[in-house]
């Protein structure tokens, strides 16, 4: 496994690679959900590239950026164990030599759901993914469907801008109580973790978005949104912890009638 922080070194290596390349972009703090994407890439491609880059441009809350979990040494060990060939570890100056002067904007779906109360979030996401796809030039790139809005936006961006990479959506991995695996789960204390386990259950079982919202609020969650569209129920909540709050998102096909 090669660790590369110099993107000029990566470009030289990329020009020599023969065979298919799979790519998994991450912000680090890897968990089993990330590893499932990497395993799929390893199984389907001759080379697998993982990027670890904490993308500051997608954070509209500076505290959220500061508190984002980091575990680089553990991440490297996990990546090596699943068969990753190359890990890219660039810094901000290399990814944004223009200091974010050039940006990718989407004017419709990025304004909804997570974009409705996180201005600029998806501009940062789409811009960094566009840059990374241009750098890595993979045949396939793998994204978890926990961030289903992100997945759809990236897929549509690639189609609209004629990027040749196939965007592969992968099933959400969950804990035994249904909580979607997420790097942010590390910030949940025991009481908050117990409440977080109810989030998925309510999304799945509620007969309407309004019922889901009311139930989660009664449980003590601060609800950002609950909305059913594209045949899925999307939700975002904040759960209080001893050291602040943790934002969780999820989406699924609800069991009950899909009533908005």
C-alpha positions as MATLAB code, in Angstrom:
seq = 'XXXXXXXXXXXXXXXXXXXXXXXXXXXXXXXXXXXXXXXXXXXXXXXXXXXXXXXXXXXXXXXXXXXXXXXXXXXXXXXXXXXXXXXXXXXXXXXXXXXXXXXXXXXXXXXXXXXXXXXXXXXXXXXXXXXXXXXXXXXXXXXXXXXXXXXXXXXXXXXXXXXXXXXXXXXXXXXXXXXXXXXXXXXXXXXXXXXXXXXXXXXXXXXXXXXXXXXXXXXXXXXXXXXXXXXXXXXXXXXXXXXXXXXXXXXXXXXXXXXX';
ca = [
       0.000    0.000    0.000;
       1.382    3.392   -0.990;
       0.757    6.612    0.951;
       0.891    9.702   -1.232;
       0.536   13.279   -0.009;
       2.153   14.947   -3.027;
      -0.361   15.106   -5.865;
       2.348   15.489   -8.495;
       3.703   12.129   -7.328;
       0.193   10.696   -7.662;
      -0.176   12.014  -11.229;
       3.063   10.309  -12.193;
       1.917    7.040  -10.621;
      -1.546    7.288  -12.206;
      -0.051    7.617  -15.678;
       1.641    4.242  -15.202;
      -1.282    2.280  -13.758;
      -2.687   -0.423  -16.001;
      -6.136   -1.868  -15.475;
      -9.281   -0.595  -13.799;
      -9.181    1.846  -10.880;
     -11.828    2.019   -8.148;
     -12.013    5.045   -5.858;
     -13.476    5.741   -2.419;
     -13.254    9.382   -1.264;
     -13.548    9.926    2.511;
     -12.866   12.476    5.228;
     -11.258    9.811    7.407;
     -12.439    8.349   10.727;
     -13.150    5.134    8.836;
     -15.815    2.711   10.033;
     -17.298   -0.519    8.719;
     -19.453    1.380    6.247;
     -16.354    2.824    4.575;
     -14.682   -0.572    4.647;
     -17.635   -2.134    2.816;
     -17.119    0.384   -0.013;
     -13.420   -0.401   -0.126;
     -14.035   -4.153   -0.189;
     -16.447   -3.734   -3.100;
     -13.884   -1.676   -4.977;
     -11.134   -4.225   -4.319;
     -13.410   -7.001   -5.594;
     -14.379   -5.135   -8.776;
     -11.148   -3.382   -9.799;
      -7.485   -4.080  -10.310;
      -6.471   -1.048   -8.232;
      -8.277    0.653   -5.342;
      -7.540    4.231   -4.301;
      -8.726    5.743   -1.019;
      -8.545    9.455   -0.305;
      -8.543   10.889    3.216;
      -9.157   14.619    3.088;
     -11.116   16.656    5.629;
     -12.827   19.025    3.231;
     -13.209   22.365    4.985;
     -15.296   23.913    2.208;
     -18.344   21.762    2.941;
     -18.623   22.876    6.569;
     -20.768   25.917    7.250;
     -20.187   25.503   11.000;
     -16.580   25.996   12.142;
     -17.176   24.037   15.371;
     -18.404   21.066   13.328;
     -15.184   21.142   11.317;
     -13.008   21.466   14.426;
     -14.772   18.597   16.170;
     -14.875   16.200   13.223;
     -13.281   12.922   14.391;
      -9.811   11.976   13.197;
      -7.976    8.644   13.472;
      -5.396    8.570   10.695;
      -3.168    5.794   12.021;
      -6.153    3.537   12.630;
      -7.509    4.424    9.181;
      -4.258    3.382    7.515;
      -4.271    0.031    9.288;
      -7.882   -0.652    8.311;
      -7.254    0.301    4.688;
      -4.225   -1.946    4.477;
      -6.200   -4.852    5.917;
      -8.907   -4.675    3.232;
      -6.457   -4.455    0.340;
      -6.297   -0.754   -0.598;
      -3.459   -0.071   -3.043;
      -3.025    3.697   -2.706;
      -4.063    6.237   -0.072;
      -4.087    9.898   -1.043;
      -3.475   12.278    1.873;
      -3.380   15.756    0.310;
      -3.621   19.014    2.240;
      -5.880   22.001    1.563;
      -3.289   23.890   -0.483;
      -2.893   20.995   -2.908;
      -6.602   20.348   -3.374;
      -7.445   24.069   -3.532;
      -4.496   25.869   -5.171;
      -7.115   28.441   -6.240;
      -8.277   28.796   -2.589;
     -11.807   27.746   -3.628;
     -12.112   30.453   -6.285;
     -13.618   27.974   -8.741;
     -16.692   26.120   -7.507;
     -19.347   23.662   -8.659;
     -22.895   24.861   -7.948;
     -26.162   22.971   -8.301;
     -29.237   25.149   -8.131;
     -32.169   22.817   -7.375;
     -31.804   19.645   -5.282;
     -28.815   21.011   -3.337;
     -31.134   23.644   -1.831;
     -33.400   20.989   -0.274;
     -33.063   18.596    2.678;
     -29.493   18.951    4.049;
     -28.922   21.953    1.826;
     -31.860   23.884    3.246;
     -30.088   24.738    6.509;
     -26.451   24.192    5.485;
     -25.737   26.956    2.959;
     -22.806   26.136    0.715;
     -22.501   22.552    1.948;
     -23.122   20.830   -1.360;
     -21.070   23.374   -3.266;
     -18.116   22.246   -1.171;
     -19.001   18.574   -1.635;
     -19.464   18.748   -5.411;
     -16.360   20.864   -5.923;
     -14.060   18.543   -3.991;
     -15.515   15.402   -5.576;
     -15.124   16.916   -9.046;
     -11.476   17.697   -8.274;
     -10.789   14.249   -6.838;
     -12.431   12.440   -9.753;
     -10.299   14.462  -12.155;
      -7.188   13.562  -10.172;
      -7.883    9.860   -9.688;
      -9.607    9.202  -13.048;
     -11.310    6.048  -11.755;
     -13.559    3.775  -13.750;
     -15.802    3.499  -10.691;
     -16.264    5.583   -7.522;
     -18.171    4.222   -4.535;
     -20.530    6.171   -2.260;
     -22.708    5.007    0.621;
     -26.441    5.557    0.321;
     -26.704    6.905    3.869;
     -25.868   10.215    2.186;
     -28.428    9.549   -0.543;
     -28.886   13.209   -1.468;
     -25.128   13.530   -1.877;
     -25.018   10.337   -3.952;
     -27.735   11.594   -6.341;
     -26.107   15.014   -6.712;
     -22.700   13.498   -7.493;
     -24.218   11.049   -9.967;
     -26.127   13.836  -11.718;
     -23.035   16.090  -11.740;
     -21.002   13.417  -13.507;
     -23.724   12.956  -16.116;
     -24.181   16.699  -16.652;
     -20.456   17.455  -16.933;
     -19.622   14.353  -18.998;
     -17.321   12.758  -16.440;
     -16.715    9.132  -17.455;
     -16.636    7.676  -13.935;
     -19.460    5.321  -12.959;
     -20.895    6.399   -9.591;
     -21.777    3.284   -7.611;
     -24.284    3.582   -4.759;
     -23.800    1.074   -1.928;
     -26.231   -0.031    0.777;
     -26.142    1.711    4.145;
     -24.503   -0.383    6.854;
     -26.237   -0.260   10.216;
     -25.656   -1.121   13.840;
     -27.813   -3.851   15.396;
     -30.480   -1.317   16.470;
     -30.652    0.195   12.978;
     -28.484    3.285   13.499;
     -26.671    4.100   10.251;
     -22.920    3.822   10.649;
     -21.272    7.233   10.647;
     -18.014    8.788   11.777;
     -20.071   11.216   13.867;
     -21.419    8.348   15.976;
     -18.107    8.436   17.863;
     -19.293   11.635   19.546;
     -22.425   10.031   21.028;
     -22.282    9.393   24.770;
     -24.205    6.327   26.069;
     -27.495    8.177   26.651;
     -27.327    9.943   23.278;
     -26.365    6.682   21.578;
     -29.493    5.000   22.943;
     -31.665    7.818   21.614;
     -29.879    7.727   18.250;
     -30.973    4.125   17.840;
     -34.605    5.264   17.805;
     -34.038    7.599   14.837;
     -34.035    4.878   12.190;
     -36.871    2.977   13.874;
     -39.159    6.023   13.850;
     -38.283    6.892   10.241;
     -39.143    3.361    9.195;
     -42.341    2.813   11.158;
     -44.097    6.207   11.243;
     -47.236    6.428    9.100;
     -46.387    9.961    7.939;
     -43.577   12.522    7.969;
     -45.547   14.557   10.504;
     -45.899   11.574   12.818;
     -42.166   10.861   12.540;
     -41.349   14.494   13.352;
     -43.638   14.601   16.372;
     -42.389   11.273   17.722;
     -38.729   12.244   17.415;
     -39.368   15.606   19.068;
     -41.143   13.908   21.969;
     -38.129   11.604   22.360;
     -35.883   14.646   22.726;
     -34.415   15.047   19.232;
     -34.149   18.394   17.503;
     -35.574   17.684   14.048;
     -34.013   19.398   11.041;
     -36.346   17.808    8.522;
     -38.373   14.692    7.793;
     -39.448   14.491    4.169;
     -40.602   11.719    1.853;
     -39.623   11.997   -1.800;
     -38.087    9.776   -4.484;
     -39.850    6.890   -2.713;
     -37.680    7.390    0.379;
     -38.098    9.089    3.724;
     -35.206   11.440    4.463;
     -34.448   12.724    7.928;
     -31.959   14.834    9.875;
     -31.858   15.300   13.635;
     -29.562   16.750   16.250;
     -29.068   14.850   19.473;
     -27.707   16.527   22.583;
     -24.612   15.049   24.225;
     -22.505   16.014   27.227;
     -20.216   17.999   24.926;
     -22.679   19.645   22.561;
     -24.836   18.027   19.905;
     -24.412   15.529   17.073;
     -26.159   15.838   13.719;
     -27.365   12.540   12.234;
     -28.925   11.910    8.830;
     -30.617    8.851    7.407;
     -32.967    7.743    4.647;
     -34.908    4.593    3.882;
     -37.990    3.186    2.251;
     -40.610    3.425    5.023;
     -42.763    0.450    5.946;
     -45.902    2.467    6.492;
     -47.881    4.470    3.921;
     -45.691    7.159    2.341;
     -47.722   10.114    3.518;
     -45.998   13.500    3.585;
];
